Amino acid sequence: MITGVSRSHGNAEGILRADLTSAEESAAVLRHVAPRVIVHAAAMTDVDGCQGNPQGAFLANVHATRLLVDWVRHESPETTVVLVSTDQVYGVIPGPHAETCPGPVNIYGWTKLWAEDLVRTLDRFLVLRINYVGRGTAQRPGLSQWIVSSLRAGRPITLFRDVLFNPLSGTQMAAAMAALISGGVEGVYNLGAMGEGVSKADFALRLAGRLGLPTSSARSGSLAEVALKAPRPHDTRMDVSRLASRLVLPDMEMVIASVAEELQTAERGSV
């Protein structure tokens, strides 16, 4: 049985409500569920938000992880903790990055790397450094939804030619994580697409071509043109060769096809 935990959306079927930065609430929900596997995906992921609120980033990304790790160590050492980490732990040097060479450039990346170090003190753990492109939510659209909505509306957008990554689609990410967990894989792994990766500009244009969208409102630009609160790595491409020996991973063409299918399926469901 899968039980979810949310700070703001509890009481729905299969979802419990708890503030994981509270020692009492964290311990109470863990005792109640008595999990064999914990997928720890709760985090403050707004990169600029973390930079502007380092205390909040510490509480959400480090302190909550420490509480979980302490509970597992003392109450349930046979439990496996799967930490959903990020490709933002890379960026100081050019990619593709091996798992042994992290180098964050912003507070978000540093707090996630700190959380990794905490989880790695356990007997049983799996750390997955990921990037996936999805639709997001109405309040916070994901990259793919933002691209499609902007191009469809003819809104001027700048696509970064100097930001490189190798993401998966949400569907592919979930399937890969499920396979790794069910297979009992442990350790620290990069989880992304095979190959050399793409720029975010190339990704957007290839997705637009797949969906038959106009691109006249898009221009190619540089990350340096945008004033952002947090520094961003230009190259978060991950070397996924270690994981590819255990799991069949898609290439970027397959990723773009999967993202397009996710968007089309969501649009059909909303009609």
C-alpha positions in Angstrom: 0.0 0.0 0.0 1.2 3.5 -0.9 0.5 6.3 1.6 1.2 9.9 0.7 2.1 12.7 3.2 1.3 16.4 2.4 1.6 19.5 4.5 -1.4 21.2 2.8 -3.4 18.5 1.0 -4.1 15.9 3.7 -7.3 14.0 4.5 -7.8 12.9 0.9 -7.8 9.2 0.2 -4.4 7.7 0.8 -2.9 11.1 1.9 -2.0 12.0 5.4 -1.4 15.6 6.6 1.8 16.4 8.4 4.4 19.1 8.7 7.6 17.2 8.2 9.7 20.0 9.7 8.0 19.3 13.1 9.7 16.5 15.0 6.4 15.5 16.7 4.4 15.4 13.5 7.1 13.7 11.5 7.6 10.9 14.1 3.8 10.5 14.5 3.1 10.0 10.8 6.1 7.6 10.4 5.0 5.6 13.4 1.4 5.4 12.1 2.5 4.2 8.6 5.5 2.0 9.7 6.9 2.2 6.1 9.2 -0.4 4.6 10.3 2.2 1.9 10.2 5.9 2.3 10.3 8.0 -0.9 11.4 11.4 0.4 10.3 14.0 -2.2 9.2 16.8 0.1 11.3 19.8 -0.5 11.5 23.6 -1.2 12.3 23.5 -4.9 11.9 27.1 -5.9 15.5 28.0 -6.7 15.1 31.7 -6.3 12.8 31.2 -3.3 15.6 29.2 -1.6 18.1 31.9 -2.3 15.9 34.6 -0.8 14.9 32.5 2.1 17.8 30.3 3.2 16.2 29.5 6.6 13.1 28.2 4.9 15.3 26.2 2.5 17.2 24.7 5.4 14.1 23.7 7.3 12.4 22.1 4.3 15.4 20.5 2.7 17.8 19.7 5.5 16.0 19.8 8.8 13.0 17.7 7.6 15.4 15.1 6.1 17.4 15.0 9.4 14.2 14.2 11.4 13.3 11.4 9.0 16.8 10.0 9.1 16.9 10.1 12.9 13.6 8.3 13.1 14.7 5.6 10.7 18.0 5.1 12.4 16.5 4.7 15.9 13.0 3.2 15.2 13.2 1.3 11.9 16.7 0.6 10.6 15.5 -1.9 8.0 13.5 0.8 6.2 15.0 2.0 2.9 15.0 5.8 2.3 14.8 6.9 -1.3 15.8 10.6 -1.6 14.6 12.5 -4.6 17.5 14.9 -5.2 18.3 17.2 -8.1 20.7 17.9 -11.0 21.2 21.3 -9.3 23.9 19.7 -7.1 26.0 20.1 -10.3 27.2 23.1 -12.2 30.6 24.3 -11.1 32.4 22.4 -13.9 31.0 21.5 -17.3 29.1 18.2 -17.7 28.2 15.5 -18.2 28.6 15.1 -14.5 29.6 11.9 -12.7 28.0 11.1 -9.3 31.3 11.6 -7.6 31.7 15.3 -8.7 29.0 17.5 -7.3 29.4 21.3 -7.1 26.3 23.4 -6.4 26.2 27.1 -7.3 23.0 28.0 -5.3 21.4 27.5 -1.9 18.9 25.0 -3.3 21.6 22.8 -4.7 23.6 23.0 -1.4 20.7 22.1 0.8 19.8 19.1 -1.4 23.4 17.9 -1.3 23.4 18.3 2.5 20.2 16.2 2.6 21.9 13.6 0.5 24.8 13.4 3.0 22.3 12.8 5.8 20.5 10.0 4.0 23.8 8.4 3.1 24.5 7.7 6.8 21.7 5.1 6.8 22.2 1.4 6.2 19.7 1.3 3.4 19.3 4.2 1.0 18.9 5.3 -2.6 19.7 8.8 -3.7 18.4 9.8 -7.2 19.6 13.0 -8.8 16.9 13.9 -11.3 15.6 16.4 -13.7 12.2 15.9 -15.2 10.0 18.1 -17.4 6.3 18.0 -16.7 3.1 20.0 -16.9 3.4 21.3 -13.3 0.3 22.8 -11.7 -2.0 25.7 -12.5 -0.2 27.8 -9.9 3.2 26.8 -11.0 3.4 25.5 -14.6 6.2 23.2 -15.5 8.7 23.9 -18.3 6.9 22.0 -21.0 3.5 23.5 -20.2 5.1 27.0 -20.1 6.7 26.4 -23.5 3.5 25.1 -25.1 1.2 27.8 -23.6 3.5 30.6 -24.6 4.0 29.5 -28.1 0.3 28.8 -28.6 -0.6 32.3 -27.4 2.2 33.9 -29.4 3.8 35.4 -26.3 7.4 36.5 -26.7 9.7 34.1 -24.9 13.5 33.6 -24.7 14.9 30.1 -25.0 18.3 29.6 -23.4 20.8 28.2 -25.9 23.5 28.0 -23.1 21.7 26.0 -20.5 22.2 22.2 -21.0 20.4 19.3 -19.4 19.2 15.7 -20.0 15.8 15.3 -18.3 13.2 12.6 -18.4 9.4 13.1 -18.7 7.3 12.7 -15.6 6.0 9.4 -16.8 9.5 8.0 -17.5 10.8 9.3 -14.2 8.0 7.6 -12.2 8.5 4.3 -14.1 12.3 4.3 -13.6 12.0 5.1 -9.9 9.4 2.3 -9.4 11.7 -0.2 -11.1 14.7 0.8 -9.0 12.8 0.6 -5.8 11.2 -2.7 -6.6 14.6 -4.0 -7.6 16.1 -3.0 -4.3 18.8 -0.8 -5.9 20.8 1.2 -3.4 23.4 3.9 -3.7 23.7 7.4 -5.4 22.7 7.6 -9.0 22.1 10.1 -11.8 18.7 9.5 -13.4 18.2 11.2 -16.7 18.2 10.7 -20.4 20.9 8.8 -22.3 23.2 10.7 -24.7 24.8 14.1 -24.6 21.7 16.1 -23.6 20.3 19.3 -25.2 20.1 23.0 -24.6 16.7 24.2 -23.2 16.3 26.1 -26.5 16.7 22.9 -28.5 14.4 21.0 -26.2 11.7 23.7 -26.7 12.0 23.8 -30.4 12.0 20.0 -30.8 8.9 19.8 -28.5 7.2 22.5 -30.6 8.0 20.6 -33.8 6.5 17.4 -32.3 3.3 19.2 -31.4 3.1 21.3 -34.6 3.3 24.6 -32.7 4.5 28.0 -34.2 7.8 29.2 -33.0 7.8 32.8 -34.4 7.4 34.3 -30.9 10.5 32.5 -29.5 14.0 33.9 -29.7 17.3 32.3 -28.8 19.1 34.0 -25.9 21.5 33.6 -23.0 21.0 33.0 -19.3 23.2 36.1 -18.7 20.4 38.3 -20.1 18.0 37.5 -17.3 18.2 38.9 -13.8 17.7 36.0 -11.4 18.0 36.1 -7.6 19.9 32.8 -7.5 22.9 31.8 -9.7 22.1 29.0 -12.1 24.4 26.4 -13.4 24.7 26.5 -17.2 25.4 22.7 -17.5 23.6 20.2 -15.4 23.9 17.3 -17.9 24.3 14.1 -15.9 26.4 11.1 -16.8 23.9 8.2 -16.4 26.1 5.4 -17.4 26.2 3.8 -13.9 22.4 3.5 -13.8 22.2 2.5 -17.5 24.0 -0.7 -16.5 21.0 -1.6 -14.3 18.1 0.1 -16.2 17.1 0.8 -19.8 17.0 4.6 -20.1 15.4 6.6 -22.9 17.2 9.0 -25.2 16.2 12.6 -25.7 14.0 11.8 -28.7 12.0 9.4 -26.6 11.8 11.9 -23.8 10.4 14.6 -26.1 7.9 12.1 -27.5 6.8 11.2 -24.0 6.4 14.8 -22.9 4.3 15.6 -26.0 2.1 12.6 -25.2 1.6 13.7 -21.6 0.6 17.2 -22.8 -1.8 15.8 -25.4 -3.4 13.4 -23.0 -3.9 16.2 -20.4 -5.6 18.4 -23.1 -7.9 15.6 -24.2 -8.9 15.0 -20.5 -9.7 18.6 -20.0 -12.1 18.9 -23.0 
